[in-house]
Amino acid sequence: MFMRTSSRRNKDGSVVRYLQLAHNEWDPGTKSAKMRVLYNFGRTDQVDRAAIERLIASLTKTLDPDPVAAQGGDGPAGLAFESSRPLGGAWVLDHLWSQLGIGKAMGKLLAGGRREPVTERVCFALVANRALAPSSKLAAASWVGADVHIPGLPEVSDDACYRAMDWLLSVEDTLAKTVYDNVADLLNLEVDLLFFDTTSIYFETESADEPVWRDQTGQRLDEDAGAETAPAGAVKATGFRTYGKSKDHREDLPQVVIGMAVTRTGIPVRVWSWPGNTADSALIRQVKDDMAQWNLGKVVWVADRGFTSAENRRYLQRAGGGYILGEKLRSGSAEATAALSRQGRYQEVTGNLRVKEVRLGDGDRFVIAHNPDQAVRDAAIRAELVARLQEMIAGTDKLSVTKRAQLRGVISTKPGLNRYLRVSAGGLLRVDRAAITAEAKLDGKYLLRTNEPTLSAEDLALGYKQLLEVERGWRDMKQILNLRPVHHRLEDCIRAHVILCWLALLLIRIIETTTTQTWTGVRAEMQRLHLGQFTGPAGTYRQTTTPTTAQRQILTALQVPTPPRILDLTTP
């Protein structure tokens, strides 16, 4: 007698396995052995483990201890404990991956090409790696084979990872639209407000990439075309990793620019990548065009001060679109100056936010928001800067003209100090008291501009504050998902790496909004749910640890089923 498993494939492609007790009998007629099933234990994921344990205990009583020990086992009934891997984190991510229809969407896209269906599993493994144990793609391949259980993918090579990334980049537009539709249906997303912002990631390399011709969206046109020949549609020639204005304050290193659109609940709906020297101002126009293909309803775009040009405003209000844009307080524009100088009372919104609406003619509406707590912090920072400046220029009247000019040059490289420095007609260095007074009037304030006639000043200010969700997304990408360091030098690999990070951020943000817990806490708890592998005379099986109360609560909140006690069983 022996234990065997039989399987049946359903119409949806899922496989159901059954555990049976069988026996081979000799058939004199056919002169061959035929298998006869003595008992059917049922589905492996629903097997009555207690009944099997009682059967094993009963059979063991009829054996002497010596024969059991002679089988070479180092555990009960000759079982050998071979390995244990974390299961919980990947289990949760995989079920969300299925709930959002990402795996199904990838399967459909793969069906029309030459890629193998396992490419979808490889993509999921790379996304799970970003969320659970961020590493290089080479290390991720080793992680899949030795340190985690990825359903449907016992092992993978680094070459397969890179091939999957190439395919992922080729279907980015279609996949992003499909994922958004599925997420919107599942979560009933509100996209009346879409928040957009950019960041940069730098590369610790000695030189920037060689320039190639690109279109207005930053995509390569013809890698073989020389720098002297501009192909049709070319706008400029630049490398992907190149020098630009760094938001990480690393202008000495090449970088790329990344943009992200986020809903008011913090769900990232799409990402973009551009060469490192791309200016922010024009990017939101490309983003609006890309999102317009998704047939969304009326969308109000919310963006920071870097996107508030007149051309951007005209573009965003096409086809009845709206915008809420931060306005530069120190731009010196006539509209900003007039709005800030207008008298009026503030309306209390919350304990740390007051708003005042200003109308200038029949054009855009302006809202001045004031945060008293931030005003105190701004004043303290300014006092510290002025004290440092006074210390630096103390006694400079006795220096030569050349020495004072040198010090003036040093201070000019420090924007915070240079703002409060004044040079007298005689070339002496002084603290600019007028600048200090002017700055004090701006403490804790930010200026908003909108074309929306129906939103109240309170809604405008609170909506703009939600732009922090994008900043939180960048922070999580860089600190939790390890967006950088990027272990790639080729442009396509870098772009695909950003897409993987976006998909990982999408999954963990849904987990956070559903469970009201941080991903760091959920990950730590779920990774304690392990899968152990045991081998004995009857075969090999893998068994999960008993879920804790906290783990069950997370699984219930996410509507994810509890892993079966016996995940699979194979006989010799």
ChimeraX attribute file (.defattr): number of C-alpha atoms within 10 A of each C-alpha:
attribute: neighborCount
match mode: 1-to-1
recipient: residues
	/A:1	13
	/A:2	15
	/A:3	19
	/A:4	19
	/A:5	19
	/A:6	12
	/A:7	12
	/A:8	11
	/A:9	10
	/A:10	9
	/A:11	7
	/A:12	6
	/A:13	8
	/A:14	8
	/A:15	10
	/A:16	13
	/A:17	16
	/A:18	19
	/A:19	22
	/A:20	19
	/A:21	15
	/A:22	17
	/A:23	16
	/A:24	13
	/A:25	12
	/A:26	11
	/A:27	11
	/A:28	8
	/A:29	6
	/A:30	8
	/A:31	8
	/A:32	10
	/A:33	12
	/A:34	11
	/A:35	12
	/A:36	12
	/A:37	14
	/A:38	12
	/A:39	12
	/A:40	15
	/A:41	18
	/A:42	14
	/A:43	16
	/A:44	22
	/A:45	16
	/A:46	14
	/A:47	17
	/A:48	14
	/A:49	13
	/A:50	9
	/A:51	11
	/A:52	12
	/A:53	11
	/A:54	11
	/A:55	11
	/A:56	12
	/A:57	13
	/A:58	11
	/A:59	10
	/A:60	13
	/A:61	9
	/A:62	8
	/A:63	10
	/A:64	9
	/A:65	11
	/A:66	8
	/A:67	10
	/A:68	15
	/A:69	14
	/A:70	9
	/A:71	13
	/A:72	14
	/A:73	16
	/A:74	12
	/A:75	13
	/A:76	11
	/A:77	18
	/A:78	19
	/A:79	19
	/A:80	17
	/A:81	16
	/A:82	11
	/A:83	12
	/A:84	19
	/A:85	17
	/A:86	20
	/A:87	23
	/A:88	28
	/A:89	23
	/A:90	24
	/A:91	23
	/A:92	24
	/A:93	23
	/A:94	23
	/A:95	16
	/A:96	20
	/A:97	21
	/A:98	12
	/A:99	16
	/A:100	22
	/A:101	18
	/A:102	22
	/A:103	20
	/A:104	14
	/A:105	17
	/A:106	21
	/A:107	17
	/A:108	11
	/A:109	18
	/A:110	18
	/A:111	11
	/A:112	8
	/A:113	10
	/A:114	7
	/A:115	14
	/A:116	11
	/A:117	15
	/A:118	16
	/A:119	21
	/A:120	22
	/A:121	20
	/A:122	25
	/A:123	23
	/A:124	25
	/A:125	28
	/A:126	27
	/A:127	26
	/A:128	29
	/A:129	25
	/A:130	25
	/A:131	26
	/A:132	21
	/A:133	17
	/A:134	19
	/A:135	20
	/A:136	17
	/A:137	20
	/A:138	15
	/A:139	14
	/A:140	23
	/A:141	23
	/A:142	16
	/A:143	19
	/A:144	21
	/A:145	15
	/A:146	14
	/A:147	16
	/A:148	26
	/A:149	23
	/A:150	23
	/A:151	13
	/A:152	10
	/A:153	16
	/A:154	11
	/A:155	16
	/A:156	19
	/A:157	16
	/A:158	15
	/A:159	12
	/A:160	16
	/A:161	19
	/A:162	17
	/A:163	15
	/A:164	23
	/A:165	23
	/A:166	15
	/A:167	18
	/A:168	22
	/A:169	19
	/A:170	13
	/A:171	13
	/A:172	16
	/A:173	12
	/A:174	12
	/A:175	17
	/A:176	17
	/A:177	16
	/A:178	18
	/A:179	22
	/A:180	19
	/A:181	16
	/A:182	16
	/A:183	20
	/A:184	16
	/A:185	11
	/A:186	12
	/A:187	12
	/A:188	9
	/A:189	15
	/A:190	12
	/A:191	19
	/A:192	14
	/A:193	21
	/A:194	26
	/A:195	26
	/A:196	26
	/A:197	23
	/A:198	22
	/A:199	17
	/A:200	23
	/A:201	21
	/A:202	25
	/A:203	21
	/A:204	12
	/A:205	12
	/A:206	8
	/A:207	12
	/A:208	17
	/A:209	18
	/A:210	12
	/A:211	17
	/A:212	21
	/A:213	26
	/A:214	24
	/A:215	16
	/A:216	13
	/A:217	17
	/A:218	20
	/A:219	15
	/A:220	18
	/A:221	18
	/A:222	16
	/A:223	11
	/A:224	9
	/A:225	12
	/A:226	13
	/A:227	14
	/A:228	8
	/A:229	12
	/A:230	17
	/A:231	14
	/A:232	11
	/A:233	11
	/A:234	18
	/A:235	15
	/A:236	15
	/A:237	20
	/A:238	22
	/A:239	24
	/A:240	31
	/A:241	28
	/A:242	23
	/A:243	23
	/A:244	21
	/A:245	19
	/A:246	20
	/A:247	14
	/A:248	11
	/A:249	10
	/A:250	17
	/A:251	14
	/A:252	14
	/A:253	19
	/A:254	27
	/A:255	30
	/A:256	26
	/A:257	25
	/A:258	20
	/A:259	20
	/A:260	22
	/A:261	24
	/A:262	24
	/A:263	20
	/A:264	21
	/A:265	16
	/A:266	23
	/A:267	25
	/A:268	25
	/A:269	22
	/A:270	23
	/A:271	21
	/A:272	18
	/A:273	24
	/A:274	21
	/A:275	25
	/A:276	25
	/A:277	20
	/A:278	21
	/A:279	14
	/A:280	16
	/A:281	14
	/A:282	17
	/A:283	20
	/A:284	23
	/A:285	17
	/A:286	14
	/A:287	18
	/A:288	17
	/A:289	12
	/A:290	12
	/A:291	15
	/A:292	12
	/A:293	9
	/A:294	13
	/A:295	7
	/A:296	10
	/A:297	10
	/A:298	13
	/A:299	20
	/A:300	21
	/A:301	23
	/A:302	26
	/A:303	23
	/A:304	18
	/A:305	17
	/A:306	16
	/A:307	23
	/A:308	21
	/A:309	14
	/A:310	8
	/A:311	12
	/A:312	16
	/A:313	21
	/A:314	13
	/A:315	17
	/A:316	20
	/A:317	16
	/A:318	9
	/A:319	8
	/A:320	11
	/A:321	18
	/A:322	23
	/A:323	24
	/A:324	26
	/A:325	24
	/A:326	21
	/A:327	25
	/A:328	16
	/A:329	17
	/A:330	11
	/A:331	10
	/A:332	10
	/A:333	11
	/A:334	8
	/A:335	14
	/A:336	18
	/A:337	13
	/A:338	14
	/A:339	20
	/A:340	18
	/A:341	11
	/A:342	12
	/A:343	10
	/A:344	9
	/A:345	9
	/A:346	14
	/A:347	15
	/A:348	14
	/A:349	15
	/A:350	11
	/A:351	9
	/A:352	12
	/A:353	20
	/A:354	20
	/A:355	24
	/A:356	21
	/A:357	20
	/A:358	20
	/A:359	13
	/A:360	12
	/A:361	7
	/A:362	6
	/A:363	9
	/A:364	16
	/A:365	19
	/A:366	26
	/A:367	25
	/A:368	20
	/A:369	25
	/A:370	23
	/A:371	17
	/A:372	16
	/A:373	13
	/A:374	15
	/A:375	17
	/A:376	13
	/A:377	13
	/A:378	18
	/A:379	17
	/A:380	12
	/A:381	13
	/A:382	19
	/A:383	13
	/A:384	13
	/A:385	17
	/A:386	22
	/A:387	13
	/A:388	13
	/A:389	20
	/A:390	17
	/A:391	10
	/A:392	14
	/A:393	18
	/A:394	12
	/A:395	10
	/A:396	15
	/A:397	13
	/A:398	10
	/A:399	11
	/A:400	10
	/A:401	13
	/A:402	9
	/A:403	12
	/A:404	18
	/A:405	15
	/A:406	12
	/A:407	14
	/A:408	19
	/A:409	12
	/A:410	11
	/A:411	18
	/A:412	14
	/A:413	10
	/A:414	10
	/A:415	9
	/A:416	15
	/A:417	20
	/A:418	19
	/A:419	17
	/A:420	20
	/A:421	22
	/A:422	17
	/A:423	12
	/A:424	11
	/A:425	7
	/A:426	7
	/A:427	13
	/A:428	17
	/A:429	23
	/A:430	17
	/A:431	20
	/A:432	16
	/A:433	13
	/A:434	11
	/A:435	13
	/A:436	17
	/A:437	10
	/A:438	11
	/A:439	16
	/A:440	14
	/A:441	12
	/A:442	17
	/A:443	19
	/A:444	19
	/A:445	20
	/A:446	19
	/A:447	23
	/A:448	26
	/A:449	21
	/A:450	22
	/A:451	20
	/A:452	17
	/A:453	9
	/A:454	8
	/A:455	12
	/A:456	12
	/A:457	22
	/A:458	20
	/A:459	12
	/A:460	23
	/A:461	24
	/A:462	16
	/A:463	18
	/A:464	21
	/A:465	11
	/A:466	19
	/A:467	21
	/A:468	15
	/A:469	20
	/A:470	25
	/A:471	17
	/A:472	12
	/A:473	21
	/A:474	22
	/A:475	14
	/A:476	18
	/A:477	20
	/A:478	15
	/A:479	11
	/A:480	18
	/A:481	25
	/A:482	17
	/A:483	22
	/A:484	16
	/A:485	13
	/A:486	17
	/A:487	15
	/A:488	14
	/A:489	13
	/A:490	11
	/A:491	17
	/A:492	14
	/A:493	18
	/A:494	20
	/A:495	23
	/A:496	21
	/A:497	23
	/A:498	20
	/A:499	22
	/A:500	25
	/A:501	24
	/A:502	23
	/A:503	26
	/A:504	23
	/A:505	24
	/A:506	21
	/A:507	22
	/A:508	22
	/A:509	22
	/A:510	20
	/A:511	21
	/A:512	17
	/A:513	14
	/A:514	14
	/A:515	17
	/A:516	13
	/A:517	13
	/A:518	13
	/A:519	22
	/A:520	13
	/A:521	10
	/A:522	21
	/A:523	17
	/A:524	13
	/A:525	16
	/A:526	23
	/A:527	18
	/A:528	17
	/A:529	21
	/A:530	20
	/A:531	22
	/A:532	19
	/A:533	21
	/A:534	18
	/A:535	19
	/A:536	20
	/A:537	16
	/A:538	17
	/A:539	15
	/A:540	18
	/A:541	16
	/A:542	19
	/A:543	18
	/A:544	20
	/A:545	18
	/A:546	15
	/A:547	18
	/A:548	12
	/A:549	9
	/A:550	12
	/A:551	19
	/A:552	16
	/A:553	13
	/A:554	20
	/A:555	20
	/A:556	13
	/A:557	13
	/A:558	17
	/A:559	14
	/A:560	17
	/A:561	12
	/A:562	15
	/A:563	20
	/A:564	15
	/A:565	19
	/A:566	20
	/A:567	16
	/A:568	17
	/A:569	21
	/A:570	15
	/A:571	14
	/A:572	10
